[in-house]
């Protein structure tokens, strides 16, 4: 693929900080009130996608130099994947709606399909039930999307070489294959006139804290920009754009669709597949995950200590104030 210049934008969040705060359950109801207030006041930074100036990619750089997100405009891609996917998804729009909750959190998406190889509650990876039940429409959709995932994987490899190698270095078991390039599969969010795809704030906690996912939105629509909450940014996602980011670490959602129908697809590899790779290939637990757990315990211990010191400081201050008041009275 062609190499485009990269426009870097600093954001006020540290990738390491997000990893240390990672919990394997959703915390959508615990978004900081300060973040909510800044968003409501219109103080989040906007990243725009200009279809007439698609000569660069956009990289969001964290305070510790970690990559928080990477945006690729549709015009910078080699093929018009959005037209192919918009036509292919018509075969999925008549599927029955499934109201799902993920880790106890309603994400606000009523029609969603997982077309993926994973190892959820099983000893050996298997193809998802939804892919098997949807049969030919699901197979056709995944076949039509292979060009997109090939190009997305090339970008993934260029920007996150070590992570991409970790995603692809081991084979899935016989009878299965990665369905979305470097990723084991994807979640397909199917929109309609009366039910546009609008997700509520959430983290995809079933994925690795070191993982990177790839989001694309397509259709004829306006609005639907992606909000990365801790980074305090709103990223405009025109039809066919790609957005790579660690969706297990950062709360994300998208704004209302003001006109038209918006669909989206997210390519990802669940954490349970990395666990299976380690078991199957005899490597033991992930060293990075073990190290992160140790760092997280230290981080939590220090946070607890700071909190206790803050409480103790307030109590000392109140005692001093009461002592001064007593002296004044006497």
C-alpha positions as YAML, in Angstrom:
chain: A
units: angstrom
residues:
- id: 1
  name: UNK
  ca: [0.00, 0.00, 0.00]
- id: 2
  name: UNK
  ca: [1.06, 3.62, -0.40]
- id: 3
  name: UNK
  ca: [2.66, 5.30, 2.59]
- id: 4
  name: UNK
  ca: [0.97, 8.51, 3.68]
- id: 5
  name: UNK
  ca: [2.41, 11.20, 5.93]
- id: 6
  name: UNK
  ca: [1.11, 11.09, 9.48]
- id: 7
  name: UNK
  ca: [-0.39, 14.06, 11.29]
- id: 8
  name: UNK
  ca: [0.15, 13.71, 15.05]
- id: 9
  name: UNK
  ca: [-2.24, 15.16, 17.61]
- id: 10
  name: UNK
  ca: [-1.38, 15.08, 21.34]
- id: 11
  name: UNK
  ca: [-4.11, 13.97, 23.73]
- id: 12
  name: UNK
  ca: [-4.16, 14.36, 27.53]
- id: 13
  name: UNK
  ca: [-4.12, 10.70, 28.53]
- id: 14
  name: UNK
  ca: [-1.38, 8.13, 29.06]
- id: 15
  name: UNK
  ca: [-1.61, 4.68, 27.45]
- id: 16
  name: UNK
  ca: [0.22, 3.17, 30.43]
- id: 17
  name: UNK
  ca: [-2.24, 4.83, 32.80]
- id: 18
  name: UNK
  ca: [-5.15, 3.29, 30.89]
- id: 19
  name: UNK
  ca: [-3.51, -0.14, 31.06]
- id: 20
  name: UNK
  ca: [-2.95, 0.16, 34.80]
- id: 21
  name: UNK
  ca: [-6.58, 1.16, 35.33]
- id: 22
  name: UNK
  ca: [-7.89, -1.71, 33.17]
- id: 23
  name: UNK
  ca: [-10.52, -3.94, 34.78]
- id: 24
  name: UNK
  ca: [-12.02, -7.03, 33.06]
- id: 25
  name: UNK
  ca: [-15.56, -5.74, 33.53]
- id: 26
  name: UNK
  ca: [-17.42, -2.74, 32.16]
- id: 27
  name: UNK
  ca: [-17.48, 0.56, 34.01]
- id: 28
  name: UNK
  ca: [-19.77, 2.56, 31.74]
- id: 29
  name: UNK
  ca: [-21.72, 3.84, 34.74]
- id: 30
  name: UNK
  ca: [-18.51, 5.19, 36.31]
- id: 31
  name: UNK
  ca: [-17.47, 7.73, 33.72]
- id: 32
  name: UNK
  ca: [-15.90, 10.72, 35.39]
- id: 33
  name: UNK
  ca: [-18.42, 13.54, 35.99]
- id: 34
  name: UNK
  ca: [-15.66, 15.91, 34.91]
- id: 35
  name: UNK
  ca: [-15.48, 14.16, 31.51]
- id: 36
  name: UNK
  ca: [-19.26, 14.31, 31.16]
- id: 37
  name: UNK
  ca: [-19.20, 18.01, 32.02]
- id: 38
  name: UNK
  ca: [-16.42, 18.83, 29.53]
- id: 39
  name: UNK
  ca: [-18.24, 16.89, 26.80]
- id: 40
  name: UNK
  ca: [-21.55, 18.65, 27.51]
- id: 41
  name: UNK
  ca: [-19.76, 22.01, 27.41]
- id: 42
  name: UNK
  ca: [-18.34, 21.21, 23.97]
- id: 43
  name: UNK
  ca: [-14.73, 21.20, 25.19]
- id: 44
  name: UNK
  ca: [-13.65, 17.90, 23.63]
- id: 45
  name: UNK
  ca: [-11.14, 18.22, 20.78]
- id: 46
  name: UNK
  ca: [-12.52, 17.47, 17.31]
- id: 47
  name: UNK
  ca: [-10.62, 15.44, 14.71]
- id: 48
  name: UNK
  ca: [-12.14, 15.99, 11.29]
- id: 49
  name: UNK
  ca: [-12.03, 13.71, 8.26]
- id: 50
  name: UNK
  ca: [-11.72, 15.82, 5.12]
- id: 51
  name: UNK
  ca: [-12.58, 13.76, 2.00]
- id: 52
  name: UNK
  ca: [-10.85, 16.31, -0.22]
- id: 53
  name: UNK
  ca: [-7.58, 16.32, 1.74]
- id: 54
  name: UNK
  ca: [-6.95, 12.64, 2.33]
- id: 55
  name: UNK
  ca: [-3.19, 12.90, 1.87]
- id: 56
  name: UNK
  ca: [-2.42, 12.05, 5.51]
- id: 57
  name: UNK
  ca: [-3.34, 9.69, 8.31]
- id: 58
  name: UNK
  ca: [-4.00, 11.00, 11.82]
- id: 59
  name: UNK
  ca: [-2.27, 9.57, 14.92]
- id: 60
  name: UNK
  ca: [-3.40, 10.46, 18.44]
- id: 61
  name: UNK
  ca: [-0.33, 10.44, 20.69]
- id: 62
  name: UNK
  ca: [-0.73, 9.99, 24.44]
- id: 63
  name: UNK
  ca: [1.12, 11.84, 27.18]
- id: 64
  name: UNK
  ca: [3.58, 8.91, 27.51]
- id: 65
  name: UNK
  ca: [4.10, 8.76, 23.72]
- id: 66
  name: UNK
  ca: [1.84, 5.71, 23.46]
- id: 67
  name: UNK
  ca: [-0.53, 5.51, 20.50]
- id: 68
  name: UNK
  ca: [-4.12, 6.11, 21.60]
- id: 69
  name: UNK
  ca: [-5.76, 5.93, 18.15]
- id: 70
  name: UNK
  ca: [-4.96, 5.95, 14.44]
- id: 71
  name: UNK
  ca: [-7.42, 7.30, 11.86]
- id: 72
  name: UNK
  ca: [-7.33, 6.56, 8.12]
- id: 73
  name: UNK
  ca: [-9.70, 8.41, 5.76]
- id: 74
  name: UNK
  ca: [-11.53, 6.32, 3.17]
- id: 75
  name: UNK
  ca: [-9.96, 8.29, 0.31]
- id: 76
  name: UNK
  ca: [-6.50, 7.11, 1.45]
- id: 77
  name: UNK
  ca: [-7.41, 3.44, 1.00]
- id: 78
  name: UNK
  ca: [-6.62, 1.59, -2.19]
- id: 79
  name: UNK
  ca: [-10.17, 0.35, -2.86]
- id: 80
  name: UNK
  ca: [-13.72, 1.58, -2.32]
- id: 81
  name: UNK
  ca: [-14.59, -0.90, 0.43]
- id: 82
  name: UNK
  ca: [-17.58, 1.10, 1.65]
- id: 83
  name: UNK
  ca: [-19.57, 0.47, -1.54]
- id: 84
  name: UNK
  ca: [-18.89, -3.27, -1.37]
- id: 85
  name: UNK
  ca: [-19.89, -3.51, 2.30]
- id: 86
  name: UNK
  ca: [-22.99, -1.31, 1.84]
- id: 87
  name: UNK
  ca: [-24.23, -3.67, -0.85]
- id: 88
  name: UNK
  ca: [-23.27, -6.83, 1.02]
- id: 89
  name: UNK
  ca: [-24.91, -5.88, 4.31]
- id: 90
  name: UNK
  ca: [-28.34, -5.72, 2.64]
- id: 91
  name: UNK
  ca: [-28.45, -9.51, 2.98]
- id: 92
  name: UNK
  ca: [-28.05, -9.18, 6.77]
- id: 93
  name: UNK
  ca: [-30.70, -6.52, 7.38]
- id: 94
  name: UNK
  ca: [-33.58, -9.02, 7.48]
- id: 95
  name: UNK
  ca: [-31.98, -11.10, 10.22]
- id: 96
  name: UNK
  ca: [-33.87, -11.18, 13.55]
- id: 97
  name: UNK
  ca: [-32.87, -8.50, 16.01]
- id: 98
  name: UNK
  ca: [-30.94, -9.58, 19.06]
- id: 99
  name: UNK
  ca: [-30.91, -7.34, 22.13]
- id: 100
  name: UNK
  ca: [-27.59, -8.09, 23.78]
- id: 101
  name: UNK
  ca: [-25.85, -7.05, 26.95]
- id: 102
  name: UNK
  ca: [-22.08, -7.24, 27.16]
- id: 103
  name: UNK
  ca: [-20.68, -7.91, 30.63]
- id: 104
  name: UNK
  ca: [-23.90, -6.51, 32.08]
- id: 105
  name: UNK
  ca: [-23.83, -3.28, 30.05]
- id: 106
  name: UNK
  ca: [-26.36, -2.39, 27.38]
- id: 107
  name: UNK
  ca: [-24.38, -0.76, 24.57]
- id: 108
  name: UNK
  ca: [-27.43, 0.51, 22.76]
- id: 109
  name: UNK
  ca: [-27.08, -1.68, 19.66]
- id: 110
  name: UNK
  ca: [-30.14, -3.77, 18.81]
- id: 111
  name: UNK
  ca: [-28.90, -5.66, 15.74]
- id: 112
  name: UNK
  ca: [-25.45, -7.13, 16.15]
- id: 113
  name: UNK
  ca: [-23.69, -10.22, 14.86]
- id: 114
  name: UNK
  ca: [-20.36, -11.76, 15.88]
- id: 115
  name: UNK
  ca: [-18.65, -13.50, 12.99]
- id: 116
  name: UNK
  ca: [-15.55, -14.81, 14.67]
- id: 117
  name: UNK
  ca: [-13.41, -17.70, 15.87]
- id: 118
  name: UNK
  ca: [-13.14, -17.62, 19.65]
- id: 119
  name: UNK
  ca: [-12.70, -19.78, 22.72]
- id: 120
  name: UNK
  ca: [-15.48, -18.54, 24.98]
- id: 121
  name: UNK
  ca: [-16.37, -21.16, 27.65]
- id: 122
  name: UNK
  ca: [-14.72, -23.92, 25.65]
- id: 123
  name: UNK
  ca: [-11.42, -25.83, 25.64]
- id: 124
  name: UNK
  ca: [-10.90, -25.43, 21.89]
- id: 125
  name: UNK
  ca: [-11.72, -22.40, 19.67]
- id: 126
  name: UNK
  ca: [-14.86, -22.62, 17.54]
- id: 127
  name: UNK
  ca: [-16.78, -20.58, 14.98]
- id: 128
  name: UNK
  ca: [-19.43, -18.37, 16.58]
- id: 129
  name: UNK
  ca: [-23.03, -19.60, 16.72]
- id: 130
  name: UNK
  ca: [-24.28, -16.49, 14.89]
- id: 131
  name: UNK
  ca: [-22.01, -17.17, 11.91]
- id: 132
  name: UNK
  ca: [-23.16, -20.79, 11.73]
- id: 133
  name: UNK
  ca: [-26.85, -19.91, 12.01]
- id: 134
  name: UNK
  ca: [-26.76, -17.01, 9.51]
- id: 135
  name: UNK
  ca: [-25.13, -19.34, 6.96]
- id: 136
  name: UNK
  ca: [-24.86, -17.98, 3.40]
- id: 137
  name: UNK
  ca: [-25.50, -14.27, 4.13]
- id: 138
  name: UNK
  ca: [-22.80, -14.34, 6.82]
- id: 139
  name: UNK
  ca: [-20.34, -16.18, 4.57]
- id: 140
  name: UNK
  ca: [-20.97, -13.77, 1.69]
- id: 141
  name: UNK
  ca: [-20.50, -10.73, 3.93]
- id: 142
  name: UNK
  ca: [-17.18, -12.01, 5.26]
- id: 143
  name: UNK
  ca: [-16.00, -12.91, 1.75]
- id: 144
  name: UNK
  ca: [-16.87, -9.42, 0.53]
- id: 145
  name: UNK
  ca: [-14.96, -7.80, 3.42]
- id: 146
  name: UNK
  ca: [-11.67, -9.64, 2.88]
- id: 147
  name: UNK
  ca: [-10.16, -6.84, 0.78]
- id: 148
  name: UNK
  ca: [-10.84, -4.38, 3.59]
- id: 149
  name: UNK
  ca: [-9.27, -6.59, 6.26]
- id: 150
  name: UNK
  ca: [-6.21, -7.24, 4.14]
- id: 151
  name: UNK
  ca: [-5.57, -3.52, 3.75]
- id: 152
  name: UNK
  ca: [-6.40, -2.82, 7.41]
- id: 153
  name: UNK
  ca: [-3.95, -5.55, 8.47]
- id: 154
  name: UNK
  ca: [-1.19, -3.91, 6.44]
- id: 155
  name: UNK
  ca: [-1.79, -0.63, 8.27]
- id: 156
  name: UNK
  ca: [-1.92, -2.46, 11.61]
- id: 157
  name: UNK
  ca: [1.44, -4.13, 10.84]
- id: 158
  name: UNK
  ca: [3.02, -0.83, 9.86]
- id: 159
  name: UNK
  ca: [1.96, 1.06, 13.00]
- id: 160
  name: UNK
  ca: [1.93, -1.69, 15.65]
- id: 161
  name: UNK
  ca: [4.46, -4.24, 14.38]
- id: 162
  name: UNK
  ca: [4.92, -6.10, 17.69]
- id: 163
  name: UNK
  ca: [1.21, -6.28, 18.46]
- id: 164
  name: UNK
  ca: [0.36, -7.47, 14.95]
- id: 165
  name: UNK
  ca: [2.96, -10.22, 15.23]
- id: 166
  name: UNK
  ca: [1.41, -11.31, 18.52]
- id: 167
  name: UNK
  ca: [-2.01, -11.42, 16.83]
- id: 168
  name: UNK
  ca: [-0.87, -13.63, 13.94]
- id: 169
  name: UNK
  ca: [2.13, -15.74, 15.03]
- id: 170
  name: UNK
  ca: [0.07, -18.85, 15.87]
- id: 171
  name: UNK
  ca: [-2.42, -20.82, 13.78]
- id: 172
  name: UNK
  ca: [-6.00, -21.39, 14.84]
- id: 173
  name: UNK
  ca: [-7.08, -25.07, 15.18]
- id: 174
  name: UNK
  ca: [-7.92, -27.19, 12.09]
- id: 175
  name: UNK
  ca: [-11.26, -26.32, 10.54]
- id: 176
  name: UNK
  ca: [-11.04, -22.67, 11.64]
- id: 177
  name: UNK
  ca: [-9.24, -19.60, 10.36]
- id: 178
  name: UNK
  ca: [-8.97, -15.92, 11.18]
- id: 179
  name: UNK
  ca: [-11.96, -14.29, 9.55]
- id: 180
  name: UNK
  ca: [-10.78, -10.68, 9.40]
- id: 181
  name: UNK
  ca: [-7.14, -10.49, 8.35]
- id: 182
  name: UNK
  ca: [-4.96, -10.17, 11.45]
- id: 183
  name: UNK
  ca: [-8.03, -10.41, 13.68]
- id: 184
  name: UNK
  ca: [-10.00, -13.53, 14.60]
- id: 185
  name: UNK
  ca: [-13.25, -11.97, 13.43]
- id: 186
  name: UNK
  ca: [-15.57, -9.02, 13.76]
- id: 187
  name: UNK
  ca: [-18.74, -7.63, 15.28]
- id: 188
  name: UNK
  ca: [-21.25, -6.36, 12.71]
- id: 189
  name: UNK
  ca: [-23.61, -3.60, 13.84]
- id: 190
  name: UNK
  ca: [-26.53, -3.39, 11.42]
- id: 191
  name: UNK
  ca: [-28.39, -0.09, 11.24]
- id: 192
  name: UNK
  ca: [-31.81, 0.81, 9.86]
- id: 193
  name: UNK
  ca: [-33.97, 3.91, 9.44]
- id: 194
  name: UNK
  ca: [-35.74, 3.36, 12.76]
- id: 195
  name: UNK
  ca: [-32.70, 1.97, 14.56]
- id: 196
  name: UNK
  ca: [-29.44, 3.76, 13.68]
- id: 197
  name: UNK
  ca: [-26.26, 2.29, 15.12]
- id: 198
  name: UNK
  ca: [-25.47, 4.41, 18.17]
- id: 199
  name: UNK
  ca: [-23.42, 2.78, 20.91]
- id: 200
  name: UNK
  ca: [-23.41, 3.97, 24.50]
- id: 201
  name: UNK
  ca: [-20.12, 4.57, 26.38]
- id: 202
  name: UNK
  ca: [-18.39, 1.25, 27.07]
- id: 203
  name: UNK
  ca: [-15.10, -0.61, 26.94]
- id: 204
  name: UNK
  ca: [-14.69, -3.95, 25.14]
- id: 205
  name: UNK
  ca: [-13.38, -5.73, 28.21]
- id: 206
  name: UNK
  ca: [-13.35, -9.19, 26.62]
- id: 207
  name: UNK
  ca: [-10.24, -8.15, 24.71]
- id: 208
  name: UNK
  ca: [-6.62, -7.93, 25.78]
- id: 209
  name: UNK
  ca: [-5.39, -4.68, 27.43]
- id: 210
  name: UNK
  ca: [-2.61, -4.82, 24.82]
- id: 211
  name: UNK
  ca: [-4.98, -5.39, 21.89]
- id: 212
  name: UNK
  ca: [-5.85, -3.08, 19.02]
- id: 213
  name: UNK
  ca: [-9.19, -3.24, 17.18]
- id: 214
  name: UNK
  ca: [-10.22, -1.75, 13.85]
- id: 215
  name: UNK
  ca: [-13.53, 0.08, 13.40]
- id: 216
  name: UNK
  ca: [-15.12, 1.11, 10.11]
- id: 217
  name: UNK
  ca: [-18.50, 2.76, 9.55]
- id: 218
  name: UNK
  ca: [-20.32, 2.78, 6.24]
- id: 219
  name: UNK
  ca: [-23.62, 3.76, 4.66]
- id: 220
  name: UNK
  ca: [-25.27, 7.00, 3.59]
- id: 221
  name: UNK
  ca: [-25.48, 9.02, 6.81]
- id: 222
  name: UNK
  ca: [-24.52, 12.18, 8.69]
- id: 223
  name: UNK
  ca: [-23.28, 12.28, 12.28]
- id: 224
  name: UNK
  ca: [-22.24, 9.22, 14.24]
- id: 225
  name: UNK
  ca: [-18.82, 10.62, 15.22]
- id: 226
  name: UNK
  ca: [-16.80, 8.47, 17.64]
- id: 227
  name: UNK
  ca: [-16.11, 9.78, 21.16]
- id: 228
  name: UNK
  ca: [-12.97, 8.59, 22.95]
- id: 229
  name: UNK
  ca: [-13.78, 9.72, 26.46]
- id: 230
  name: UNK
  ca: [-10.53, 9.59, 28.41]
- id: 231
  name: UNK
  ca: [-8.68, 11.14, 25.46]
- id: 232
  name: UNK
  ca: [-11.29, 13.95, 25.33]
- id: 233
  name: UNK
  ca: [-11.61, 13.73, 21.55]
- id: 234
  name: UNK
  ca: [-14.43, 13.36, 19.03]
- id: 235
  name: UNK
  ca: [-13.34, 11.74, 15.77]
- id: 236
  name: UNK
  ca: [-15.38, 12.30, 12.64]
- id: 237
  name: UNK
  ca: [-15.99, 8.96, 10.93]
- id: 238
  name: UNK
  ca: [-17.09, 9.37, 7.33]
- id: 239
  name: UNK
  ca: [-18.33, 6.32, 5.47]
- id: 240
  name: UNK
  ca: [-15.41, 3.97, 4.82]
- id: 241
  name: UNK
  ca: [-12.94, 5.55, 7.26]
- id: 242
  name: UNK
  ca: [-10.88, 3.28, 9.53]
- id: 243
  name: UNK
  ca: [-10.15, 3.85, 13.21]
- id: 244
  name: UNK
  ca: [-7.63, 1.71, 15.12]
- id: 245
  name: UNK
  ca: [-7.59, 1.99, 18.93]
- id: 246
  name: UNK
  ca: [-7.31, -0.10, 22.14]
- id: 247
  name: UNK
  ca: [-11.04, -0.47, 22.76]
- id: 248
  name: UNK
  ca: [-10.55, -2.57, 25.90]
- id: 249
  name: UNK
  ca: [-8.86, 0.37, 27.64]
- id: 250
  name: UNK
  ca: [-10.75, 3.49, 26.66]
- id: 251
  name: UNK
  ca: [-14.45, 4.27, 26.99]
- id: 252
  name: UNK
  ca: [-15.92, 4.96, 23.57]
- id: 253
  name: UNK
  ca: [-19.31, 5.66, 22.03]
- id: 254
  name: UNK
  ca: [-20.67, 7.38, 18.98]
- id: 255
  name: UNK
  ca: [-22.84, 10.45, 18.65]
- id: 256
  name: UNK
  ca: [-26.37, 10.36, 17.17]
- id: 257
  name: UNK
  ca: [-26.85, 9.78, 13.46]
- id: 258
  name: UNK
  ca: [-28.68, 12.88, 12.24]
- id: 259
  name: UNK
  ca: [-29.66, 11.57, 8.83]
- id: 260
  name: UNK
  ca: [-29.56, 8.30, 6.88]
- id: 261
  name: UNK
  ca: [-28.51, 4.78, 7.91]
- id: 262
  name: UNK
  ca: [-25.15, 3.98, 9.49]
- id: 263
  name: UNK
  ca: [-23.64, 0.51, 9.83]
- id: 264
  name: UNK
  ca: [-20.35, -0.36, 11.50]
- id: 265
  name: UNK
  ca: [-17.98, -3.31, 11.74]
- id: 266
  name: UNK
  ca: [-15.29, -3.83, 14.39]
- id: 267
  name: UNK
  ca: [-12.49, -6.35, 13.80]
- id: 268
  name: UNK
  ca: [-11.01, -7.75, 17.02]
- id: 269
  name: UNK
  ca: [-9.36, -10.74, 18.70]
- id: 270
  name: UNK
  ca: [-10.80, -11.73, 22.11]
- id: 271
  name: UNK
  ca: [-8.49, -12.27, 25.06]
- id: 272
  name: UNK
  ca: [-9.63, -15.88, 25.37]
- id: 273
  name: UNK
  ca: [-7.91, -16.64, 22.04]
- id: 274
  name: UNK
  ca: [-4.56, -15.38, 23.36]
- id: 275
  name: UNK
  ca: [-5.06, -17.60, 26.41]
- id: 276
  name: UNK
  ca: [-5.72, -20.58, 24.13]
- id: 277
  name: UNK
  ca: [-2.65, -19.84, 22.00]
- id: 278
  name: UNK
  ca: [-0.55, -19.93, 25.16]
- id: 279
  name: UNK
  ca: [-2.03, -23.24, 26.27]
- id: 280
  name: UNK
  ca: [-1.89, -24.86, 22.83]
- id: 281
  name: UNK
  ca: [1.65, -23.81, 21.98]
- id: 282
  name: UNK
  ca: [3.08, -24.47, 25.44]
- id: 283
  name: UNK
  ca: [4.27, -20.97, 26.17]
- id: 284
  name: UNK
  ca: [2.58, -20.56, 29.54]
- id: 285
  name: UNK
  ca: [0.82, -17.35, 30.61]
- id: 286
  name: UNK
  ca: [1.48, -14.10, 28.80]
- id: 287
  name: UNK
  ca: [4.52, -12.44, 30.35]
- id: 288
  name: UNK
  ca: [3.21, -8.98, 29.56]
- id: 289
  name: UNK
  ca: [-0.12, -9.75, 31.25]
- id: 290
  name: UNK
  ca: [1.65, -11.08, 34.35]
- id: 291
  name: UNK
  ca: [3.87, -8.01, 34.50]
- id: 292
  name: UNK
  ca: [0.87, -5.74, 34.03]
- id: 293
  name: UNK
  ca: [-0.99, -7.44, 36.89]
- id: 294
  name: UNK
  ca: [2.00, -6.81, 39.16]
- id: 295
  name: UNK
  ca: [2.24, -3.18, 38.07]
- id: 296
  name: UNK
  ca: [-1.51, -2.77, 38.55]
- id: 297
  name: UNK
  ca: [-1.32, -4.02, 42.15]
- id: 298
  name: UNK
  ca: [1.44, -1.52, 42.86]
- id: 299
  name: UNK
  ca: [-0.56, 1.24, 41.13]
- id: 300
  name: UNK
  ca: [-3.68, 0.41, 43.20]
- id: 301
  name: UNK
  ca: [-1.66, 0.27, 46.43]
- id: 302
  name: UNK
  ca: [-0.18, 3.70, 45.72]
- id: 303
  name: UNK
  ca: [-3.59, 5.12, 44.82]
- id: 304
  name: UNK
  ca: [-5.01, 3.75, 48.09]
- id: 305
  name: UNK
  ca: [-2.11, 5.27, 50.02]
- id: 306
  name: UNK
  ca: [-2.65, 8.67, 48.37]
- id: 307
  name: UNK
  ca: [-6.35, 8.50, 49.21]
- id: 308
  name: UNK
  ca: [-5.62, 7.69, 52.87]
- id: 309
  name: UNK
  ca: [-3.07, 10.49, 53.06]
- id: 310
  name: UNK
  ca: [-5.61, 12.89, 51.58]
- id: 311
  name: UNK
  ca: [-8.25, 11.86, 54.11]
- id: 312
  name: UNK
  ca: [-5.72, 12.08, 56.94]
- id: 313
  name: UNK
  ca: [-4.66, 15.53, 55.73]
- id: 314
  name: UNK
  ca: [-8.28, 16.74, 55.74]
- id: 315
  name: UNK
  ca: [-8.80, 15.41, 59.28]
- id: 316
  name: UNK
  ca: [-5.61, 17.15, 60.46]
- id: 317
  name: UNK
  ca: [-6.76, 20.37, 58.82]
- id: 318
  name: UNK
  ca: [-10.16, 20.18, 60.54]
- id: 319
  name: UNK
  ca: [-8.51, 19.55, 63.91]
- id: 320
  name: UNK
  ca: [-6.26, 22.58, 63.46]
- id: 321
  name: UNK
  ca: [-9.24, 24.70, 62.47]
- id: 322
  name: UNK
  ca: [-11.25, 23.63, 65.52]
- id: 323
  name: UNK
  ca: [-8.25, 24.25, 67.77]
- id: 324
  name: UNK
  ca: [-7.88, 27.78, 66.39]
- id: 325
  name: UNK
  ca: [-11.61, 28.46, 66.92]
- id: 326
  name: UNK
  ca: [-11.39, 27.30, 70.55]
- id: 327
  name: UNK
  ca: [-8.40, 29.60, 71.18]
- id: 328
  name: UNK
  ca: [-10.27, 32.53, 69.67]
- id: 329
  name: UNK
  ca: [-13.30, 31.89, 71.89]
- id: 330
  name: UNK
  ca: [-11.20, 31.60, 75.02]
...
